[in-house]
Amino acid sequence: MDSSSVPEPPASTAEAAEKRRVINVALGLVMFRHNIGQDEAMELLSGVSERTGRSLYDVAADYVEHRRI
């Protein structure tokens, strides 16, 4: 496995908590916009993450900022 494809761990607990918060906000927005449950929202965001090769956090942050996936 190429070391550039391995995600680096968060620098701190605060950074990890902030990333989790952004993911939770995105989940809530997806749930509201698409009238779906939390599991379905996570599947949607995770699917985009897998298809695009981006981290779940990056996908979630973009959704929170731009309201599009």
N, CA, C and O atoms as a GROMACS GRO file, in nm:
protein
  276
    1MET      N    1   0.085  -0.118   0.000
    1MET     CA    2   0.000   0.000   0.000
    1MET      C    3   0.089   0.124   0.000
    1MET      O    4   0.186   0.131   0.074
    2ASP      N    5   0.054   0.217  -0.082
    2ASP     CA    6   0.126   0.344  -0.094
    2ASP      C    7   0.101   0.426   0.032
    2ASP      O    8  -0.014   0.443   0.072
    3SER      N    9   0.207   0.478   0.093
    3SER     CA   10   0.191   0.555   0.216
    3SER      C   11   0.113   0.684   0.196
    3SER      O   12   0.057   0.737   0.292
    4SER      N   13   0.107   0.736   0.073
    4SER     CA   14   0.032   0.859   0.049
    4SER      C   15  -0.119   0.835   0.055
    4SER      O   16  -0.196   0.931   0.069
    5SER      N   17  -0.163   0.709   0.045
    5SER     CA   18  -0.306   0.681   0.050
    5SER      C   19  -0.354   0.648   0.190
    5SER      O   20  -0.474   0.630   0.212
    6VAL      N   21  -0.262   0.640   0.285
    6VAL     CA   22  -0.298   0.612   0.423
    6VAL      C   23  -0.327   0.743   0.493
    6VAL      O   24  -0.239   0.830   0.501
    7PRO      N   25  -0.450   0.759   0.545
    7PRO     CA   26  -0.482   0.886   0.612
    7PRO      C   27  -0.401   0.902   0.739
    7PRO      O   28  -0.374   0.806   0.810
    8GLU      N   29  -0.362   1.026   0.766
    8GLU     CA   30  -0.289   1.055   0.889
    8GLU      C   31  -0.387   1.070   1.004
    8GLU      O   32  -0.497   1.120   0.984
    9PRO      N   33  -0.348   1.026   1.123
    9PRO     CA   34  -0.437   1.041   1.238
    9PRO      C   35  -0.452   1.189   1.273
    9PRO      O   36  -0.363   1.268   1.244
   10PRO      N   37  -0.564   1.226   1.334
   10PRO     CA   38  -0.582   1.365   1.376
   10PRO      C   39  -0.470   1.409   1.469
   10PRO      O   40  -0.419   1.330   1.548
   11ALA      N   41  -0.434   1.534   1.459
   11ALA     CA   42  -0.324   1.588   1.541
   11ALA      C   43  -0.361   1.594   1.689
   11ALA      O   44  -0.274   1.588   1.775
   12SER      N   45  -0.489   1.604   1.717
   12SER     CA   46  -0.530   1.616   1.857
   12SER      C   47  -0.672   1.567   1.874
   12SER      O   48  -0.746   1.546   1.778
   13THR      N   49  -0.708   1.549   1.999
   13THR     CA   50  -0.844   1.511   2.032
   13THR      C   51  -0.941   1.620   1.988
   13THR      O   52  -1.051   1.590   1.942
   14ALA      N   53  -0.902   1.746   2.000
   14ALA     CA   54  -0.988   1.857   1.960
   14ALA      C   55  -1.012   1.853   1.809
   14ALA      O   56  -1.124   1.877   1.764
   15GLU      N   57  -0.909   1.822   1.732
   15GLU     CA   58  -0.924   1.813   1.587
   15GLU      C   59  -1.017   1.697   1.551
   15GLU      O   60  -1.102   1.711   1.462
   16ALA      N   61  -1.002   1.585   1.618
   16ALA     CA   62  -1.088   1.470   1.593
   16ALA      C   63  -1.234   1.504   1.627
   16ALA      O   64  -1.325   1.466   1.554
   17ALA      N   65  -1.254   1.574   1.737
   17ALA     CA   66  -1.389   1.614   1.778
   17ALA      C   67  -1.451   1.709   1.676
   17ALA      O   68  -1.569   1.699   1.645
   18GLU      N   69  -1.371   1.801   1.622
   18GLU     CA   70  -1.421   1.895   1.522
   18GLU      C   71  -1.459   1.822   1.394
   18GLU      O   72  -1.560   1.854   1.332
   19LYS      N   73  -1.378   1.726   1.354
   19LYS     CA   74  -1.410   1.649   1.233
   19LYS      C   75  -1.538   1.570   1.253
   19LYS      O   76  -1.621   1.563   1.162
   20ARG      N   77  -1.555   1.511   1.369
   20ARG     CA   78  -1.678   1.436   1.400
   20ARG      C   79  -1.798   1.531   1.398
   20ARG      O   80  -1.904   1.494   1.349
   21ARG      N   81  -1.781   1.652   1.451
   21ARG     CA   82  -1.890   1.750   1.452
   21ARG      C   83  -1.933   1.785   1.310
   21ARG      O   84  -2.052   1.790   1.281
   22VAL      N   85  -1.837   1.809   1.222
   22VAL     CA   86  -1.868   1.844   1.083
   22VAL      C   87  -1.941   1.728   1.015
   22VAL      O   88  -2.037   1.750   0.941
   23ILE      N   89  -1.896   1.606   1.039
   23ILE     CA   90  -1.962   1.488   0.981
   23ILE      C   91  -2.106   1.478   1.033
   23ILE      O   92  -2.197   1.448   0.956
   24ASN      N   93  -2.125   1.502   1.161
   24ASN     CA   94  -2.261   1.495   1.219
   24ASN      C   95  -2.351   1.605   1.162
   24ASN      O   96  -2.470   1.580   1.138
   25VAL      N   97  -2.298   1.724   1.142
   25VAL     CA   98  -2.377   1.832   1.082
   25VAL      C   99  -2.418   1.792   0.940
   25VAL      O  100  -2.534   1.809   0.901
   26ALA      N  101  -2.324   1.740   0.864
   26ALA     CA  102  -2.354   1.697   0.727
   26ALA      C  103  -2.460   1.587   0.728
   26ALA      O  104  -2.552   1.589   0.646
   27LEU      N  105  -2.448   1.492   0.819
   27LEU     CA  106  -2.548   1.386   0.828
   27LEU      C  107  -2.687   1.445   0.853
   27LEU      O  108  -2.784   1.406   0.788
   28GLY      N  109  -2.696   1.539   0.945
   28GLY     CA  110  -2.824   1.602   0.975
   28GLY      C  111  -2.881   1.676   0.854
   28GLY      O  112  -3.001   1.668   0.829
   29LEU      N  113  -2.796   1.746   0.782
   29LEU     CA  114  -2.842   1.818   0.663
   29LEU      C  115  -2.891   1.721   0.554
   29LEU      O  116  -2.994   1.745   0.491
   30VAL      N  117  -2.817   1.614   0.534
   30VAL     CA  118  -2.857   1.513   0.434
   30VAL      C  119  -2.988   1.448   0.476
   30VAL      O  120  -3.077   1.428   0.393
   31MET      N  121  -3.000   1.415   0.603
   31MET     CA  122  -3.123   1.354   0.653
   31MET      C  123  -3.243   1.446   0.629
   31MET      O  124  -3.348   1.402   0.584
   32PHE      N  125  -3.226   1.573   0.660
   32PHE     CA  126  -3.335   1.670   0.643
   32PHE      C  127  -3.369   1.690   0.495
   32PHE      O  128  -3.485   1.684   0.456
   33ARG      N  129  -3.267   1.713   0.415
   33ARG     CA  130  -3.289   1.744   0.273
   33ARG      C  131  -3.352   1.628   0.198
   33ARG      O  132  -3.437   1.649   0.111
   34HIS      N  133  -3.311   1.505   0.230
   34HIS     CA  134  -3.358   1.389   0.155
   34HIS      C  135  -3.464   1.308   0.230
   34HIS      O  136  -3.511   1.205   0.181
   35ASN      N  137  -3.501   1.355   0.349
   35ASN     CA  138  -3.602   1.288   0.430
   35ASN      C  139  -3.567   1.140   0.449
   35ASN      O  140  -3.648   1.052   0.422
   36ILE      N  141  -3.444   1.115   0.495
   36ILE     CA  142  -3.395   0.979   0.516
   36ILE      C  143  -3.339   0.968   0.657
   36ILE      O  144  -3.319   1.069   0.725
   37GLY      N  145  -3.314   0.846   0.700
   37GLY     CA  146  -3.259   0.821   0.832
   37GLY      C  147  -3.108   0.836   0.835
   37GLY      O  148  -3.043   0.858   0.733
   38GLN      N  149  -3.054   0.824   0.957
   38GLN     CA  150  -2.910   0.842   0.976
   38GLN      C  151  -2.828   0.737   0.901
   38GLN      O  152  -2.725   0.770   0.843
   39ASP      N  153  -2.873   0.613   0.903
   39ASP     CA  154  -2.797   0.508   0.834
   39ASP      C  155  -2.790   0.534   0.683
   39ASP      O  156  -2.685   0.519   0.621
   40GLU      N  157  -2.903   0.574   0.626
   40GLU     CA  158  -2.905   0.604   0.482
   40GLU      C  159  -2.818   0.724   0.449
   40GLU      O  160  -2.750   0.726   0.346
   41ALA      N  161  -2.822   0.825   0.536
   41ALA     CA  162  -2.738   0.944   0.514
   41ALA      C  163  -2.591   0.908   0.519
   41ALA      O  164  -2.512   0.957   0.438
   42MET      N  165  -2.553   0.822   0.614
   42MET     CA  166  -2.414   0.780   0.624
   42MET      C  167  -2.374   0.698   0.501
   42MET      O  168  -2.263   0.713   0.450
   43GLU      N  169  -2.464   0.613   0.453
   43GLU     CA  170  -2.436   0.536   0.332
   43GLU      C  171  -2.414   0.629   0.213
   43GLU      O  172  -2.324   0.606   0.132
   44LEU      N  173  -2.494   0.733   0.204
   44LEU     CA  174  -2.480   0.828   0.093
   44LEU      C  175  -2.345   0.899   0.099
   44LEU      O  176  -2.273   0.904  -0.001
   45LEU      N  177  -2.312   0.955   0.215
   45LEU     CA  178  -2.184   1.026   0.229
   45LEU      C  179  -2.065   0.931   0.212
   45LEU      O  180  -1.967   0.965   0.147
   46SER      N  181  -2.074   0.812   0.271
   46SER     CA  182  -1.966   0.714   0.259
   46SER      C  183  -1.948   0.669   0.115
   46SER      O  184  -1.835   0.650   0.068
   47GLY      N  185  -2.060   0.652   0.044
   47GLY     CA  186  -2.052   0.612  -0.096
   47GLY      C  187  -1.980   0.717  -0.180
   47GLY      O  188  -1.898   0.683  -0.266
   48VAL      N  189  -2.011   0.843  -0.157
   48VAL     CA  190  -1.942   0.951  -0.228
   48VAL      C  191  -1.794   0.949  -0.193
   48VAL      O  192  -1.709   0.966  -0.281
   49SER      N  193  -1.763   0.928  -0.066
   49SER     CA  194  -1.624   0.922  -0.022
   49SER      C  195  -1.549   0.811  -0.094
   49SER      O  196  -1.438   0.832  -0.143
   50GLU      N  197  -1.609   0.695  -0.101
   50GLU     CA  198  -1.544   0.580  -0.167
   50GLU      C  199  -1.529   0.603  -0.317
   50GLU      O  200  -1.423   0.575  -0.374
   51ARG      N  201  -1.633   0.653  -0.381
   51ARG     CA  202  -1.628   0.674  -0.527
   51ARG      C  203  -1.529   0.781  -0.568
   51ARG      O  204  -1.468   0.772  -0.675
   52THR      N  205  -1.512   0.882  -0.484
   52THR     CA  206  -1.425   0.994  -0.521
   52THR      C  207  -1.285   0.982  -0.462
   52THR      O  208  -1.195   1.058  -0.498
   53GLY      N  209  -1.266   0.887  -0.370
   53GLY     CA  210  -1.135   0.872  -0.307
   53GLY      C  211  -1.103   0.981  -0.207
   53GLY      O  212  -0.987   1.002  -0.173
   54ARG      N  213  -1.205   1.051  -0.162
   54ARG     CA  214  -1.187   1.158  -0.063
   54ARG      C  215  -1.229   1.107   0.074
   54ARG      O  216  -1.308   1.013   0.084
   55SER      N  217  -1.176   1.168   0.177
   55SER     CA  218  -1.212   1.127   0.312
   55SER      C  219  -1.357   1.164   0.341
   55SER      O  220  -1.412   1.256   0.281
   56LEU      N  221  -1.417   1.090   0.433
   56LEU     CA  222  -1.554   1.120   0.474
   56LEU      C  223  -1.562   1.264   0.526
   56LEU      O  224  -1.658   1.335   0.497
   57TYR      N  225  -1.462   1.305   0.602
   57TYR     CA  226  -1.461   1.443   0.653
   57TYR      C  227  -1.462   1.545   0.539
   57TYR      O  228  -1.538   1.642   0.544
   58ASP      N  229  -1.380   1.525   0.436
   58ASP     CA  230  -1.375   1.619   0.324
   58ASP      C  231  -1.509   1.626   0.251
   58ASP      O  232  -1.555   1.735   0.215
   59VAL      N  233  -1.571   1.512   0.230
   59VAL     CA  234  -1.703   1.509   0.166
   59VAL      C  235  -1.804   1.583   0.253
   59VAL      O  236  -1.882   1.664   0.202
   60ALA      N  237  -1.803   1.556   0.382
   60ALA     CA  238  -1.896   1.620   0.475
   60ALA      C  239  -1.874   1.771   0.482
   60ALA      O  240  -1.970   1.848   0.480
   61ALA      N  241  -1.750   1.812   0.489
   61ALA     CA  242  -1.719   1.956   0.496
   61ALA      C  243  -1.767   2.027   0.370
   61ALA      O  244  -1.822   2.137   0.378
   62ASP      N  245  -1.746   1.966   0.254
   62ASP     CA  246  -1.794   2.027   0.130
   62ASP      C  247  -1.946   2.036   0.128
   62ASP      O  248  -2.003   2.136   0.082
   63TYR      N  249  -2.012   1.932   0.179
   63TYR     CA  250  -2.158   1.935   0.182
   63TYR      C  251  -2.209   2.045   0.276
   63TYR      O  252  -2.304   2.116   0.242
   64VAL      N  253  -2.147   2.058   0.390
   64VAL     CA  254  -2.188   2.162   0.486
   64VAL      C  255  -2.168   2.300   0.424
   64VAL      O  256  -2.251   2.389   0.441
   65GLU      N  257  -2.058   2.318   0.355
   65GLU     CA  258  -2.026   2.449   0.297
   65GLU      C  259  -2.108   2.481   0.173
   65GLU      O  260  -2.156   2.593   0.158
   66HIS      N  261  -2.126   2.383   0.084
   66HIS     CA  262  -2.189   2.409  -0.046
   66HIS      C  263  -2.327   2.348  -0.064
   66HIS      O  264  -2.395   2.377  -0.163
   67ARG      N  265  -2.369   2.264   0.028
   67ARG     CA  266  -2.499   2.194   0.021
   67ARG      C  267  -2.513   2.111  -0.105
   67ARG      O  268  -2.622   2.098  -0.160
   68ARG      N  269  -2.402   2.055  -0.152
   68ARG     CA  270  -2.407   1.963  -0.266
   68ARG      C  271  -2.301   1.857  -0.246
   68ARG      O  272  -2.201   1.877  -0.177
   69ILE      N  273  -2.326   1.743  -0.307
   69ILE     CA  274  -2.228   1.634  -0.298
   69ILE      C  275  -2.168   1.615  -0.436
   69ILE      O  276  -2.082   1.528  -0.455
   0.00000   0.00000   0.00000
